[in-house]
Amino acid sequence: MTTASTASTAAVQPLLSAYDDQMRGAPPTPPTGVTYEQDGPLLRIVGQFRGFVSGPRDLGVDGDALDALILRQRDFFAARGEALEWKTRGHDTPADLTERLRAAGFVPEERETVLIGRAAELAAGEPALPDGVTLRRVTADADMRRIAAMESKVWGQDWSWLAEDLVGRVAAAPDGIAVYVAEADGEVVSAAWLAFRAGTEFASLWGGSTLAEWRGRGIYRALVAVRATLAASRGVTYLHVDASDDSAPILRRLGFHAVTTTTPYVWTPAGR
């Protein structure tokens, strides 16, 4: 192992350990109508636009017992007529978890990179924005619907569920989430939010999707900077991102470290 790779491993391992210790359990303050349940080693979240399960780094079960655990989650949400996302990480065990998920009918979505950075180092004062673009923190229901409409345009899918999700989170814990929009001529061109995680050293960065004609002009970086500044002012040590292949290089250049990968495995009921 080279000196450079040794240094890189030494920098990343404490971040990964902190992530595993603090970010694998239930998020604080669920929105109205959302409940957290424990099934063996798994956290199960019920009441979102689709079901969600996640577990610790080592599930502690394998073979037939693991198959039974997987089928129990699938059947629970099948009875509700809902899709289910099982969040996996690249360093988790047992190593054949994803094979068993596939065998149970789960399909992988796009892999993302889990990145972590130190909030104080990422706070950059007043963010630089292109001419005509402003950033604004929002709490109104109407702004959440505008964000969902922008996301629907970016992804070519119906993201109307996002508006209700954000409205619910703001209503349940207004100090636990900070939602920002980037606007030009009254149009939302990008949006992102910061989710605080009480009882940990972490906050998470979500969103950041930007209309195609506004990409590559510094808006994403500005949204990172404004959220990092707020997080640092609240005493947050680490910022966490599940980043797409488009966002990961930008975040690395800003000072984030890649610690692992995450891939959602999704089961969808017939006819959905």
C-alpha positions as CSV (number, residue, x, y, z in Angstrom):
1,M,0.0,0.0,0.0
2,T,1.4,3.4,-0.9
3,T,1.8,6.3,1.5
4,A,-1.0,8.2,-0.4
5,S,-3.5,5.3,-0.1
6,T,-2.6,4.8,3.5
7,A,-3.3,8.4,4.2
8,S,-6.6,8.2,2.3
9,T,-7.7,5.1,4.3
10,A,-6.7,6.8,7.5
11,A,-8.9,9.8,6.6
12,V,-11.9,7.8,5.5
13,Q,-12.1,5.1,8.2
14,P,-13.2,7.4,11.0
15,L,-15.8,8.9,8.8
16,L,-17.2,5.5,7.8
17,S,-17.2,4.4,11.4
18,A,-19.1,7.5,12.5
19,Y,-21.6,6.9,9.6
20,D,-22.2,3.3,10.7
21,D,-22.5,4.2,14.3
22,Q,-24.8,7.2,13.9
23,M,-26.7,7.1,10.6
24,R,-28.1,3.6,10.4
25,G,-31.0,4.0,12.8
26,A,-34.3,5.8,12.7
27,P,-34.2,9.5,11.7
28,P,-35.7,11.8,14.3
29,T,-39.3,13.2,14.3
30,P,-41.2,11.3,11.6
31,P,-43.8,13.4,9.6
32,T,-47.4,12.9,10.5
33,G,-48.6,9.5,9.3
34,V,-45.2,8.0,9.1
35,T,-44.2,5.3,11.6
36,Y,-40.9,3.5,12.5
37,E,-41.0,-0.1,13.3
38,Q,-38.2,-2.6,14.2
39,D,-38.2,-6.1,12.7
40,G,-35.2,-8.0,14.1
41,P,-32.2,-6.0,12.9
42,L,-34.2,-3.9,10.4
43,L,-35.7,-0.5,10.7
44,R,-39.0,-0.4,8.7
45,I,-40.5,2.9,7.8
46,V,-44.2,2.9,6.9
47,G,-46.4,5.7,5.5
48,Q,-44.1,7.3,2.9
49,F,-44.7,7.2,-0.8
50,R,-43.2,3.7,-0.7
51,G,-42.0,1.5,2.1
52,F,-38.4,1.6,3.3
53,V,-36.1,-0.8,5.2
54,S,-32.5,-0.4,6.3
55,G,-30.3,-2.2,8.7
56,P,-26.9,-2.1,10.5
57,R,-23.7,-2.9,8.7
58,D,-23.9,-6.6,9.8
59,L,-27.5,-7.9,9.7
60,G,-26.5,-10.8,11.9
61,V,-28.5,-13.3,9.9
62,D,-27.8,-15.3,6.8
63,G,-29.0,-18.2,4.7
64,D,-32.6,-19.3,5.2
65,A,-33.1,-16.8,8.1
66,L,-32.1,-13.9,5.8
67,D,-34.4,-15.1,3.1
68,A,-37.2,-15.2,5.6
69,L,-36.4,-11.7,6.8
70,I,-36.5,-10.4,3.2
71,L,-39.8,-12.1,2.4
72,R,-41.4,-10.8,5.6
73,Q,-40.6,-7.2,4.5
74,R,-41.8,-7.8,1.0
75,D,-45.0,-9.5,2.1
76,F,-45.7,-6.8,4.7
77,F,-45.8,-4.0,2.0
78,A,-47.4,-6.3,-0.5
79,A,-50.4,-6.5,1.9
80,R,-50.5,-2.7,1.8
81,G,-50.3,-2.6,-2.0
82,E,-47.1,-0.6,-1.7
83,A,-43.6,-0.7,-3.3
84,L,-40.6,-1.3,-1.0
85,E,-37.1,0.1,-1.0
86,W,-34.4,-1.8,0.8
87,K,-31.3,0.4,1.2
88,T,-28.1,-1.5,0.9
89,R,-24.5,-0.3,1.3
90,G,-21.4,-1.6,-0.5
91,H,-19.6,-2.6,2.7
92,D,-22.5,-4.5,4.4
93,T,-22.6,-8.1,5.4
94,P,-23.6,-10.8,4.6
95,A,-22.1,-10.3,1.2
96,D,-24.8,-12.2,-0.6
97,L,-27.6,-9.9,0.6
98,T,-28.1,-8.3,-2.8
99,E,-28.2,-11.7,-4.5
100,R,-31.0,-12.8,-2.1
101,L,-32.9,-9.5,-2.7
102,R,-32.8,-10.1,-6.4
103,A,-34.0,-13.7,-5.9
104,A,-37.0,-12.3,-3.9
105,G,-37.9,-10.0,-6.8
106,F,-36.1,-6.8,-5.8
107,V,-34.5,-4.7,-8.6
108,P,-31.5,-2.4,-8.1
109,E,-31.8,1.3,-8.9
110,E,-28.8,3.5,-9.6
111,R,-25.9,3.1,-7.3
112,E,-24.9,6.3,-5.4
113,T,-21.7,7.2,-3.5
114,V,-21.9,8.0,0.2
115,L,-19.8,11.1,0.8
116,I,-19.0,12.8,4.1
117,G,-17.4,16.1,4.7
118,R,-16.7,18.4,7.7
119,A,-19.3,21.2,7.9
120,A,-16.9,23.8,9.2
121,E,-14.5,23.2,6.2
122,L,-17.4,23.3,3.7
123,A,-19.0,26.6,5.0
124,A,-17.8,29.2,2.5
125,G,-19.6,32.4,3.5
126,E,-21.7,34.1,0.8
127,P,-22.2,31.6,-2.0
128,A,-21.4,32.7,-5.6
129,L,-24.4,32.7,-7.9
130,P,-24.9,33.4,-11.6
131,D,-26.5,36.7,-12.5
132,G,-30.3,36.7,-12.0
133,V,-30.3,33.8,-9.6
134,T,-31.2,34.1,-5.9
135,L,-31.4,31.7,-3.0
136,R,-34.2,31.6,-0.6
137,R,-35.1,29.4,2.4
138,V,-38.8,28.4,2.1
139,T,-41.4,26.9,4.4
140,A,-44.7,27.5,2.6
141,D,-46.7,24.6,1.2
142,A,-46.9,26.3,-2.2
143,D,-43.1,26.5,-2.5
144,M,-42.9,22.7,-1.8
145,R,-45.3,22.1,-4.7
146,R,-43.1,24.3,-6.9
147,I,-40.1,22.2,-5.9
148,A,-41.9,19.0,-6.8
149,A,-42.9,20.4,-10.1
150,M,-39.3,21.3,-10.9
151,E,-38.2,17.8,-9.9
152,S,-40.9,16.3,-12.1
153,K,-39.5,18.3,-15.0
154,V,-35.9,17.4,-14.3
155,W,-36.6,13.6,-14.0
156,G,-39.5,13.3,-16.5
157,Q,-41.6,11.5,-13.8
158,D,-44.4,12.5,-11.4
159,W,-42.6,13.7,-8.3
160,S,-45.8,15.3,-6.7
161,W,-45.2,13.0,-3.7
162,L,-42.2,15.1,-2.8
163,A,-44.3,18.1,-2.0
164,E,-46.3,16.2,0.6
165,D,-43.1,14.7,2.0
166,L,-41.4,18.1,2.5
167,V,-44.6,19.7,3.9
168,G,-44.9,16.9,6.4
169,R,-41.3,17.2,7.5
170,V,-41.5,20.9,7.9
171,A,-44.7,20.6,9.9
172,A,-43.3,17.8,12.2
173,A,-40.0,19.5,12.9
174,P,-39.5,23.0,11.5
175,D,-36.1,23.2,13.1
176,G,-35.1,19.8,11.8
177,I,-35.1,20.7,8.1
178,A,-34.0,23.7,6.0
179,V,-35.3,23.8,2.5
180,Y,-33.8,26.2,-0.1
181,V,-34.8,27.2,-3.6
182,A,-32.7,28.8,-6.3
183,E,-35.0,31.1,-8.4
184,A,-34.6,33.0,-11.7
185,D,-37.4,35.3,-13.0
186,G,-39.7,33.8,-10.4
187,E,-39.1,30.2,-11.5
188,V,-37.6,27.5,-9.3
189,V,-34.5,26.3,-11.2
190,S,-33.0,24.2,-8.4
191,A,-33.8,23.2,-4.8
192,A,-32.1,21.4,-2.0
193,W,-32.6,20.7,1.7
194,L,-30.6,20.1,4.9
195,A,-31.9,17.5,7.3
196,F,-30.6,17.7,10.9
197,R,-30.2,14.4,12.8
198,A,-30.7,15.1,16.5
199,G,-28.5,13.2,18.8
200,T,-25.7,12.7,16.3
201,E,-22.9,14.8,14.8
202,F,-24.5,14.6,11.3
203,A,-26.8,16.5,9.0
204,S,-27.7,15.3,5.5
205,L,-27.8,17.1,2.2
206,W,-30.7,16.1,-0.1
207,G,-31.9,17.4,-3.4
208,G,-29.8,19.6,-5.6
209,S,-31.5,18.7,-8.9
210,T,-31.2,21.6,-11.4
211,L,-33.1,22.4,-14.6
212,A,-30.9,21.4,-17.6
213,E,-30.4,25.0,-18.9
214,W,-29.0,26.2,-15.5
215,R,-26.5,23.4,-14.9
216,G,-22.8,24.0,-14.7
217,R,-23.2,27.6,-13.5
218,G,-22.4,27.2,-9.8
219,I,-25.9,26.8,-8.4
220,Y,-25.3,23.3,-6.9
221,R,-22.1,24.5,-5.2
222,A,-23.9,27.6,-3.8
223,L,-26.6,25.4,-2.4
224,V,-24.0,23.2,-0.7
225,A,-22.3,26.3,0.7
226,V,-25.4,27.8,2.2
227,R,-26.4,24.6,3.8
228,A,-22.9,23.9,5.2
229,T,-22.9,27.4,6.7
230,L,-26.2,26.8,8.5
231,A,-25.0,23.3,9.7
232,A,-21.8,24.7,11.0
233,S,-23.6,27.5,12.9
234,R,-25.8,24.8,14.5
235,G,-22.7,22.8,15.7
236,V,-22.9,20.0,13.2
237,T,-19.6,18.2,12.6
238,Y,-20.3,16.1,9.5
239,L,-22.3,16.5,6.4
240,H,-23.5,13.4,4.6
241,V,-24.7,13.0,1.0
242,D,-25.9,10.0,-1.1
243,A,-24.5,11.4,-4.4
244,S,-25.3,10.6,-8.0
245,D,-22.5,10.2,-10.5
246,D,-23.1,13.8,-11.6
247,S,-22.9,15.2,-8.1
248,A,-20.1,13.1,-6.6
249,P,-17.2,14.7,-8.5
250,I,-18.4,18.2,-7.5
251,L,-18.6,17.2,-3.9
252,R,-15.1,15.6,-3.9
253,R,-13.7,18.8,-5.3
254,L,-15.4,20.7,-2.5
255,G,-13.8,18.5,0.2
256,F,-16.1,15.5,0.7
257,H,-14.7,12.0,1.1
258,A,-16.2,8.9,-0.5
259,V,-16.7,6.3,2.2
260,T,-18.9,3.6,0.6
261,T,-21.7,3.2,-1.9
262,T,-25.4,2.7,-1.5
263,T,-27.9,1.0,-3.9
264,P,-31.7,1.0,-3.4
265,Y,-33.2,-2.4,-4.1
266,V,-36.9,-1.9,-5.0
267,W,-39.7,-4.4,-5.0
268,T,-42.9,-3.3,-6.8
269,P,-46.3,-5.0,-6.7
270,A,-47.7,-6.3,-9.9
271,G,-49.6,-3.7,-11.8
272,R,-47.7,-0.8,-10.2
